[in-house]
Amino acid sequence: MAITYKYLTASSLERTKYFTDPSFDTIKFKSSKGDTLIFVKKSTDTTWYDDFHYYGVPGCGPHLDEKNQEITNTYETIKGEGVFKVKHSLRTRLDRVSNVHDFIIDIQFSNNHLYFYDGLFNLITYNKFLGIISLADTTFSKVFYTYAYSDPELKIIGLMAPDFGMISVIDSLNSTSYEIIY
């Protein structure tokens, strides 16, 4: 069986600044309770996600074995309590017409995982599209949100600004919000 390696493209990595802009080696968030979280990039690792595609019936042997690239920035917390990690992944879905690629940005903020699909970047018809958001002196456009995957009550959301990154986390469960300091 042939193994195919699928790499993240330069244009995909440029969809956020985490992997291309050295100023994102340090990330700061202020909370609505007055404290500040500061994270400093500790490492960048590349791994491969095994993606088997079956021809016909699963269990009859894989038709394709693809290894999709994942790049992860792990940050160390130097002020406050929390965790910050960013993973950019490539997933391939096969259909009868073509390969469809999803570029996924998984951000772990404390105990919450927020998944942003870059196919939704700039999609103003998306039902979670918010538009223009201003935080302090910075205005972000085409902002959208997603619910934290680890939140069964859907009370924690993350806001993403395309071509930038996550700008805010709103935790209505604990009445706390975090905004990026940029």
C-alpha positions in Angstrom: 0.0 0.0 0.0 1.3 3.4 -0.9 1.6 6.1 1.7 0.9 9.7 0.7 2.1 12.6 2.8 -0.1 15.7 2.8 1.6 18.9 3.9 0.1 22.1 5.2 0.7 24.8 2.6 2.4 28.1 3.2 -0.9 29.9 2.4 -2.7 27.8 5.0 -0.1 28.5 7.6 -0.5 32.2 6.9 -4.2 32.0 7.8 -3.2 32.8 11.4 -0.1 34.5 12.8 0.8 31.8 15.3 3.2 30.0 12.9 4.5 32.9 10.7 4.8 36.0 12.9 7.5 36.1 15.7 5.4 38.6 17.7 3.1 35.7 18.4 5.8 33.9 20.3 4.3 35.7 23.3 0.6 35.9 23.7 -1.2 38.0 26.3 -4.8 37.9 27.4 -6.5 40.2 30.0 -9.5 38.9 31.9 -12.7 40.6 32.9 -11.6 40.0 36.5 -8.5 42.1 36.1 -5.8 39.5 35.8 -3.4 38.9 32.9 -2.4 35.7 31.3 1.0 35.6 29.5 2.1 32.6 27.4 5.5 32.2 25.7 6.1 29.8 22.9 8.1 26.9 24.2 8.2 24.5 21.2 6.9 23.9 17.7 6.4 20.2 16.7 5.4 18.5 13.5 3.5 15.2 13.7 1.5 13.2 11.2 -2.1 12.1 11.5 -2.9 8.8 9.9 -5.9 9.0 7.7 -7.0 5.7 6.2 -9.6 5.7 3.4 -11.3 2.5 2.6 -12.4 1.4 -0.8 -15.9 0.0 -0.5 -16.4 -1.6 2.9 -14.4 -0.8 6.0 -12.5 -3.8 7.1 -11.7 -5.0 3.5 -8.4 -3.3 3.5 -7.4 0.4 3.2 -7.5 1.9 -0.3 -5.4 4.9 0.7 -3.1 5.6 3.6 -2.5 9.3 3.9 -0.4 11.0 6.6 -1.6 14.5 7.2 0.7 17.1 8.7 -0.1 18.7 12.0 2.0 21.6 13.5 1.7 22.4 17.1 2.9 25.4 19.1 3.1 24.7 22.8 3.2 27.7 25.1 4.5 28.0 28.6 2.5 30.0 31.1 4.7 32.7 32.6 2.0 34.8 34.3 -1.3 33.6 35.6 -2.8 30.1 35.5 -3.8 28.5 32.2 -2.7 26.6 29.2 -2.3 27.8 25.6 -1.6 25.5 22.7 -2.2 26.0 19.0 -2.4 23.1 16.5 -2.8 23.5 12.8 -3.9 20.4 11.0 -4.8 19.2 7.6 -7.6 16.7 7.2 -8.6 15.2 3.8 -12.1 14.0 3.1 -12.6 12.0 0.0 -15.8 12.0 -2.0 -16.6 10.6 -5.5 -15.6 13.9 -7.2 -12.5 15.2 -5.5 -10.4 15.5 -2.4 -11.7 18.1 0.0 -9.2 19.5 2.5 -10.1 21.0 5.9 -7.5 23.1 7.6 -8.2 23.0 11.2 -6.9 25.3 13.9 -7.3 23.8 17.3 -6.6 26.2 20.2 -6.4 24.8 23.7 -7.2 27.7 26.1 -7.0 26.4 29.7 -9.3 23.3 29.7 -11.1 24.2 26.6 -10.6 23.1 23.0 -11.8 25.5 20.3 -11.8 24.2 16.7 -11.7 26.8 13.9 -12.1 25.6 10.3 -10.3 27.9 8.0 -12.8 27.2 5.2 -15.1 29.4 7.3 -12.6 32.3 7.4 -14.1 35.2 5.4 -17.5 33.4 5.0 -19.9 36.2 5.9 -22.9 33.9 5.4 -21.7 31.6 8.2 -24.3 31.5 11.0 -21.6 32.3 13.6 -20.2 35.2 11.7 -20.1 38.4 13.9 -18.4 41.0 11.6 -16.4 43.8 13.1 -15.3 43.6 16.7 -13.2 46.2 18.5 -11.0 45.3 21.5 -9.2 48.2 23.2 -7.6 50.1 20.3 -7.7 47.3 17.8 -10.5 46.6 15.3 -10.8 43.1 13.9 -13.0 42.3 10.9 -14.8 39.2 9.7 -14.8 37.8 13.2 -16.7 34.6 13.9 -17.0 32.3 16.9 -17.2 28.7 17.8 -18.2 26.8 21.0 -15.6 25.1 23.1 -15.6 21.4 22.2 -15.1 20.5 25.8 -18.2 22.5 26.9 -21.3 20.3 26.8 -23.5 23.3 27.9 -22.3 25.5 25.1 -21.4 28.4 27.4 -17.8 28.9 26.4 -17.0 30.5 23.0 -13.9 31.6 21.3 -13.8 34.5 18.8 -11.5 34.2 15.8 -10.3 37.0 13.5 -9.2 35.6 10.2 -5.5 36.2 9.3 -4.9 37.0 13.0 -6.0 34.3 15.4 -8.2 33.9 18.5 -9.0 37.3 20.0 -11.3 36.4 22.8 -12.7 33.7 25.0 -16.1 34.2 26.7 -16.9 31.9 29.5 -20.5 32.6 30.6 -20.4 29.5 32.8 -17.9 31.2 35.1 -18.8 34.8 34.2 -15.3 35.5 32.8 -14.0 36.7 29.5 -10.5 37.0 28.1 -9.4 39.5 25.4 -6.1 39.4 23.6 -3.7 42.2 24.4 -2.1 43.2 21.1 
